[in-house]
């Protein structure tokens, strides 16, 4: 049976090709969605850019026929713009704001549902409240499946394997171990342990040899920072391995993901000199919104915005902070960048850290990764359960999306950090509150 999908504006903002992904069903765009796209098209960043792309797609479809009557899209699907229902349906509760675009979209879906009682009518929205309102008035609603991954299935980046002593001895003797009874992803870390004796070994899966090999950076203490737990030891291995060009560090506040990323970045740039600069940014505000007119230096304008990064750098540099900062910034060894200014650039020989990456959309994180030039490493850190941006969640945010899409790539790795190390109080607060 053909379904009728009514799309909310935010679905198209998140994925400008979303209207082509409903197979042989009917896609309906309320006229007010075009009005919202028109208001957004002049904005900087992904919201404005995606609005313009949606409008361009519609303009091309217009050449195929009337958008009011409907034109063929996707796999024998139909797309049409609804101009018939321009007033709120009389059965929509009067307590709902009559000036709200969301409520007009809900009303369109409600009207179509009443006119076609035998056809499944579904409103697709990434706005939680819109979906709740739909439930209240009897409309079926769902979130967009575009760019969505099953976050609960996102593997933690390492395995703990109980084994026998002879297996561990073989690993230590040969400096490699084949375990065909297990399935590993590239650069997946492993703790091998013998429960009876308490012996253990740390390893990493090599996609080239298809075997477990010892951690190369086992004794590494980047910028003087030592691992406090197993997860941090594995994270340091990925951060310090130059052949791994993309690392996702996922964890709650206080697990050390940002500090470890910065320490490894300083070590690779200033210590080993593998990269020429350390670039740091975080989307405290949605990517694409400008930081405003810059009457002072950019670093000064973004000072409070980047304070969480600065706090970690203060800790890493200690007493020599002012002297070191001045030198590093003046010589562009450390660069604080607004994500707005990354688009369109090519960034070679760089160690790039994007903090709070869970606040990026899939398209925004693609914009960042595709800026990477030769000899560049990108670190994405964040907590998918602590998202500040509307219309994205733990399943479709940029961090989760990249971690899932790159899990079988030889150039990528990820670790989920669970154990808090900031302080006893912080750890208990995260657990109890």
C-alpha positions as CSV (number, residue, x, y, z in Angstrom):
1,X,0.0,0.0,0.0
2,X,1.3,3.4,-0.9
3,X,2.0,5.6,2.1
4,X,1.7,9.4,2.2
5,X,4.6,11.1,3.9
6,X,4.3,14.7,5.0
7,X,7.8,16.2,5.5
8,X,8.7,18.8,8.1
9,X,11.2,21.4,7.2
10,X,13.9,20.1,9.5
11,X,14.0,16.8,7.6
12,X,15.2,18.6,4.5
13,X,17.6,20.8,6.5
14,X,19.2,17.7,7.8
15,X,19.3,16.0,4.4
16,X,18.6,17.9,1.3
17,X,18.0,14.7,-0.7
18,X,15.5,13.3,1.9
19,X,12.5,13.8,-0.4
20,X,14.0,11.2,-2.9
21,X,14.3,8.5,-0.2
22,X,10.8,7.3,0.2
23,X,10.8,4.7,-2.6
24,X,7.4,4.3,-4.3
25,X,5.4,6.3,-1.8
26,X,3.9,9.8,-2.0
27,X,5.9,12.7,-0.5
28,X,4.0,15.8,0.4
29,X,5.6,19.2,1.2
30,X,3.2,21.7,2.8
31,X,3.5,25.1,1.3
32,X,4.7,26.6,4.6
33,X,7.8,24.4,4.3
34,X,8.8,26.3,1.2
35,X,8.3,29.5,3.1
36,X,10.6,28.3,5.8
37,X,13.2,27.2,3.3
38,X,12.9,30.7,1.7
39,X,13.6,32.3,5.0
40,X,16.6,30.0,5.7
41,X,18.2,30.1,2.2
42,X,20.3,33.2,3.0
43,X,21.8,31.8,6.2
44,X,25.4,30.9,6.4
45,X,26.4,27.3,7.1
46,X,24.6,24.0,6.5
47,X,21.0,25.3,7.2
48,X,21.3,27.9,4.5
49,X,23.2,25.7,2.1
50,X,20.8,22.8,2.4
51,X,17.8,25.1,2.0
52,X,19.3,26.3,-1.3
53,X,20.0,22.8,-2.5
54,X,16.4,21.7,-1.7
55,X,15.0,24.6,-3.6
56,X,17.3,23.8,-6.6
57,X,16.1,20.2,-6.5
58,X,12.5,21.4,-6.6
59,X,13.3,23.8,-9.4
60,X,14.6,20.9,-11.5
61,X,11.6,18.8,-10.6
62,X,9.4,21.6,-11.8
63,X,10.7,21.1,-15.3
64,X,9.2,17.6,-15.3
65,X,5.7,18.7,-14.5
66,X,3.4,20.4,-12.1
67,X,4.6,20.3,-8.5
68,X,1.0,20.8,-7.4
69,X,-0.3,17.7,-9.2
70,X,2.9,15.8,-8.4
71,X,6.0,14.7,-10.2
72,X,7.8,11.3,-10.2
73,X,10.7,10.9,-7.8
74,X,12.8,8.1,-6.5
75,X,11.7,4.6,-7.3
76,X,8.3,5.3,-8.9
77,X,7.4,7.6,-6.0
78,X,5.5,10.9,-6.3
79,X,6.3,14.3,-4.8
80,X,3.8,17.1,-4.6
81,X,3.5,20.5,-2.9
82,X,0.3,20.9,-0.9
83,X,-1.4,24.3,-1.5
84,X,-4.9,23.1,-0.7
85,X,-4.7,23.2,3.1
86,X,-3.7,26.7,4.0
87,X,-5.8,27.0,7.2
88,X,-5.7,25.0,10.4
89,X,-8.1,22.1,10.3
90,X,-11.3,22.9,12.3
91,X,-10.6,19.8,14.5
92,X,-7.1,21.0,15.5
93,X,-7.4,22.1,19.2
94,X,-7.7,25.8,19.6
95,X,-5.0,25.8,22.3
96,X,-2.4,25.1,19.6
97,X,-0.7,28.3,18.4
98,X,-2.3,29.3,15.1
99,X,0.8,31.2,14.1
100,X,3.2,28.3,14.5
101,X,4.6,26.8,11.2
102,X,4.9,23.4,13.0
103,X,1.2,23.4,13.8
104,X,0.3,24.2,10.2
105,X,2.4,21.2,9.0
106,X,0.6,19.1,11.6
107,X,-2.7,20.4,10.3
108,X,-1.9,19.5,6.7
109,X,-1.1,15.9,7.7
110,X,-4.3,15.8,9.8
111,X,-6.4,17.1,6.8
112,X,-4.9,14.6,4.4
113,X,-5.5,11.8,7.0
114,X,-9.2,12.8,7.2
115,X,-9.6,13.0,3.4
116,X,-7.8,9.6,2.8
117,X,-8.9,7.4,5.8
118,X,-7.8,4.2,4.1
119,X,-4.2,5.4,3.3
120,X,-1.4,5.5,5.8
121,X,-0.5,9.1,6.4
122,X,2.8,9.7,8.3
123,X,4.3,13.0,9.3
124,X,8.2,12.9,9.3
125,X,9.9,15.3,11.6
126,X,13.1,15.4,13.6
127,X,11.4,17.7,16.1
128,X,10.4,15.7,19.2
129,X,7.6,18.0,20.2
130,X,6.1,17.9,16.7
131,X,6.0,14.1,17.0
132,X,4.4,14.3,20.5
133,X,1.8,16.7,19.2
134,X,1.0,14.4,16.3
135,X,0.4,11.6,18.8
136,X,-1.9,13.9,20.8
137,X,-4.2,14.5,17.7
138,X,-4.0,11.0,16.3
139,X,-1.4,11.4,13.5
140,X,1.3,8.8,13.0
141,X,4.7,10.4,13.2
142,X,8.3,9.3,12.9
143,X,11.8,10.7,12.7
144,X,13.8,10.8,9.5
145,X,15.9,7.7,8.9
146,X,18.4,9.7,6.9
147,X,22.0,9.6,8.3
148,X,20.7,7.5,11.3
149,X,22.7,4.8,12.9
150,X,21.7,2.4,15.7
151,X,23.8,4.0,18.4
152,X,23.1,1.3,20.9
153,X,24.9,-1.1,18.5
154,X,28.0,1.2,18.1
155,X,30.8,-1.0,19.4
156,X,33.1,0.4,22.1
157,X,36.3,0.0,20.1
158,X,37.9,-2.8,22.1
159,X,37.3,-6.3,23.3
160,X,38.2,-8.1,26.6
161,X,39.0,-11.8,25.8
162,X,39.6,-14.4,28.4
163,X,42.1,-17.0,27.2
164,X,44.6,-19.6,28.3
165,X,48.2,-19.1,29.4
166,X,49.6,-20.9,26.4
167,X,47.8,-18.5,24.1
168,X,49.3,-15.5,26.0
169,X,52.7,-17.1,25.9
170,X,52.4,-17.5,22.2
171,X,51.5,-13.8,21.8
172,X,54.5,-12.7,23.8
173,X,56.9,-15.1,22.0
174,X,55.8,-14.3,18.4
175,X,54.7,-10.7,18.9
176,X,51.5,-11.5,17.1
177,X,48.5,-13.8,17.5
178,X,45.8,-15.1,15.1
179,X,42.4,-15.6,16.6
180,X,40.1,-16.7,13.8
181,X,37.2,-17.5,16.3
182,X,36.7,-13.8,16.8
183,X,35.7,-11.0,14.4
184,X,37.7,-7.8,14.7
185,X,37.5,-4.4,13.0
186,X,40.6,-2.5,11.8
187,X,42.5,-1.0,14.7
188,X,40.3,-2.6,17.3
189,X,42.1,-2.9,20.6
190,X,42.0,-6.0,22.8
191,X,42.8,-7.0,26.4
192,X,43.9,-10.6,26.5
193,X,43.8,-12.0,30.0
194,X,44.1,-15.3,31.9
195,X,41.7,-15.3,34.8
196,X,43.5,-18.0,36.8
197,X,46.9,-16.3,36.9
198,X,45.9,-12.7,36.4
199,X,48.3,-12.4,33.5
200,X,47.3,-10.1,30.6
201,X,48.4,-8.4,27.4
202,X,47.2,-5.5,25.4
203,X,46.9,-5.8,21.6
204,X,45.5,-4.1,18.5
205,X,44.1,-5.8,15.4
206,X,46.1,-5.3,12.2
207,X,43.9,-5.4,9.2
208,X,47.0,-6.0,7.1
209,X,48.2,-9.2,8.8
210,X,44.8,-10.1,10.1
211,X,46.4,-10.7,13.5
212,X,46.6,-9.2,16.9
213,X,49.9,-7.2,17.5
214,X,51.3,-5.5,20.6
215,X,50.4,-1.9,21.2
216,X,53.2,0.2,19.6
217,X,52.7,3.1,22.0
218,X,52.3,1.0,25.1
219,X,54.7,3.2,27.2
220,X,53.8,6.5,25.6
221,X,53.0,9.5,27.9
222,X,52.0,12.2,25.5
223,X,53.0,15.6,26.9
224,X,53.5,13.9,30.2
225,X,50.0,12.5,30.5
226,X,49.8,8.8,31.4
227,X,46.7,6.6,31.0
228,X,44.7,6.1,34.2
229,X,42.7,3.2,32.9
230,X,42.4,0.6,30.1
231,X,40.2,2.7,27.9
232,X,42.6,5.7,28.1
233,X,45.5,3.4,27.3
234,X,43.8,2.3,24.1
235,X,42.8,5.9,23.3
236,X,46.4,7.0,23.5
237,X,47.4,4.2,21.1
238,X,45.0,5.4,18.5
239,X,45.8,9.1,19.1
240,X,49.6,8.5,18.8
241,X,49.4,6.2,15.7
242,X,50.0,8.5,12.7
243,X,48.7,5.9,10.2
244,X,45.3,6.2,11.9
245,X,44.0,9.4,10.3
246,X,40.6,9.6,12.0
247,X,39.8,8.9,15.6
248,X,36.5,9.1,17.4
249,X,36.6,9.4,21.2
250,X,33.2,8.9,22.7
251,X,32.5,9.4,26.4
252,X,30.7,11.3,29.1
253,X,32.1,14.3,30.8
254,X,35.3,13.7,32.8
255,X,36.5,10.6,31.0
256,X,39.5,12.5,29.6
257,X,38.7,12.5,25.9
258,X,39.5,16.2,25.3
259,X,42.6,16.2,27.5
260,X,44.1,13.1,25.9
261,X,43.4,14.5,22.4
262,X,45.1,17.8,23.2
263,X,48.1,16.0,24.9
264,X,48.6,13.7,21.9
265,X,48.2,16.7,19.5
266,X,50.9,18.7,21.3
267,X,53.2,15.7,21.4
268,X,52.8,15.0,17.7
269,X,53.1,18.7,16.7
270,X,55.7,20.1,19.1
271,X,57.5,16.9,20.2
272,X,57.7,14.5,17.3
273,X,57.0,17.3,14.7
274,X,54.9,14.9,12.6
275,X,52.4,17.7,11.9
276,X,53.0,21.4,11.5
277,X,50.1,22.7,13.5
278,X,47.4,21.8,16.0
279,X,44.0,23.1,15.0
280,X,41.3,23.1,17.7
281,X,37.6,23.9,17.5
282,X,34.2,23.1,19.1
283,X,30.7,23.8,17.9
284,X,29.4,25.5,21.0
285,X,27.1,27.4,18.7
286,X,25.6,25.6,15.6
287,X,28.1,25.2,12.8
288,X,27.6,27.8,10.2
289,X,26.5,30.6,12.4
290,X,29.0,33.4,12.3
291,X,30.8,34.5,15.5
292,X,30.0,38.1,14.4
293,X,32.1,41.1,13.4
294,X,35.6,40.8,14.7
295,X,36.7,44.2,16.1
296,X,39.5,42.4,18.0
297,X,41.7,39.4,17.3
298,X,39.7,36.2,16.5
299,X,41.3,34.4,19.5
300,X,40.1,37.1,21.8
301,X,36.6,37.1,20.4
302,X,36.3,33.3,20.8
303,X,38.0,33.3,24.2
304,X,34.9,32.4,26.3
305,X,33.6,30.1,23.6
306,X,36.9,28.1,23.7
307,X,37.4,28.2,27.5
308,X,37.0,24.4,28.0
309,X,39.9,23.9,25.5
310,X,41.9,26.6,27.2
311,X,41.4,25.1,30.6
312,X,42.9,21.8,29.4
313,X,45.8,23.6,27.8
314,X,46.4,25.5,31.1
315,X,46.7,22.1,32.8
316,X,49.0,20.7,30.2
317,X,51.4,23.7,30.2
318,X,51.4,24.4,33.9
319,X,53.3,27.4,35.1
320,X,54.8,28.4,31.8
321,X,51.4,29.0,30.3
322,X,51.7,32.6,29.2
323,X,55.1,32.3,27.7
324,X,54.2,29.1,25.8
325,X,50.9,30.4,24.6
326,X,52.3,33.5,23.2
327,X,54.9,31.7,21.2
328,X,52.6,28.9,20.0
329,X,49.8,31.3,18.9
330,X,52.1,33.8,17.2
331,X,53.9,31.1,15.3
332,X,50.5,29.4,14.4
333,X,51.6,26.1,15.9
334,X,48.3,26.2,17.8
335,X,45.3,27.6,15.9
336,X,41.8,28.2,17.4
337,X,39.3,28.1,14.6
338,X,35.6,28.7,14.2
339,X,34.1,25.9,12.2
340,X,32.5,28.5,10.0
341,X,35.9,29.2,8.5
342,X,36.9,25.6,7.8
343,X,34.6,25.2,4.9
344,X,36.4,25.7,1.6
345,X,39.9,25.3,3.0
346,X,42.4,22.6,2.5
347,X,44.3,21.6,5.7
348,X,47.5,19.6,5.1
349,X,50.0,18.7,7.8
350,X,47.6,19.3,10.6
351,X,46.4,17.6,13.8
352,X,42.8,18.7,14.1
353,X,40.6,18.3,17.2
354,X,36.9,18.9,17.0
355,X,35.5,18.9,20.5
356,X,31.8,18.4,21.3
357,X,31.3,16.8,17.8
358,X,28.0,15.3,18.8
359,X,26.6,18.8,18.1
360,X,27.4,18.5,14.4
361,X,25.1,17.1,11.8
362,X,26.2,14.4,9.4
363,X,26.7,16.9,6.6
364,X,28.7,19.3,8.9
365,X,31.1,16.6,9.9
366,X,31.5,15.6,6.3
367,X,32.5,19.2,5.5
368,X,35.2,19.0,8.2
369,X,36.6,15.6,7.1
370,X,36.7,16.5,3.4
371,X,39.0,19.5,4.3
372,X,41.8,17.1,5.4
373,X,44.9,17.4,3.2
374,X,47.9,15.2,3.0
375,X,49.4,14.2,6.4
376,X,46.4,15.3,8.4
377,X,44.8,13.6,11.4
378,X,41.3,14.4,12.7
379,X,40.1,13.7,16.2
380,X,36.4,13.9,17.0
381,X,35.4,13.9,20.6
382,X,32.0,14.1,22.3
383,X,29.1,12.5,24.1
384,X,26.1,11.5,21.9
385,X,23.8,11.7,24.9
386,X,24.6,15.3,25.6
387,X,23.4,17.1,22.5
388,X,22.5,20.9,22.6
389,X,21.3,21.3,19.0
390,X,17.6,20.8,18.0
391,X,16.6,18.1,15.4
392,X,19.6,15.8,16.0
393,X,19.9,13.0,18.5
394,X,22.2,10.2,19.6
395,X,21.4,8.3,16.4
396,X,21.9,10.9,13.7
397,X,24.5,13.3,15.0
398,X,27.8,13.7,13.2
399,X,29.9,11.9,15.8
400,X,27.8,8.7,15.9
401,X,27.4,8.8,12.1
402,X,31.1,8.9,11.4
403,X,32.0,6.4,14.1
404,X,29.6,3.9,12.5
405,X,30.5,4.6,8.9
406,X,34.2,4.4,9.4
407,X,34.3,1.3,11.7
408,X,35.6,-0.9,8.9
409,X,38.2,1.5,7.5
410,X,41.9,0.9,8.0
411,X,42.6,4.6,8.5
412,X,40.1,5.0,11.4
413,X,39.6,3.9,15.0
414,X,37.4,4.7,17.9
415,X,37.2,4.1,21.6
416,X,34.2,4.6,24.0
417,X,35.4,5.9,27.4
418,X,33.2,5.1,30.3
419,X,35.3,5.6,33.4
420,X,35.4,9.2,34.8
421,X,38.8,10.4,35.9
422,X,38.2,14.1,36.5
423,X,37.6,13.6,40.3
424,X,35.7,11.4,42.7
425,X,33.0,14.0,43.0
426,X,32.6,14.4,39.2
427,X,32.4,10.6,38.7
428,X,29.8,10.2,41.4
429,X,27.8,13.1,40.1
430,X,27.7,11.6,36.6
431,X,26.5,8.3,38.1
432,X,24.0,9.6,40.6
433,X,22.5,12.7,38.9
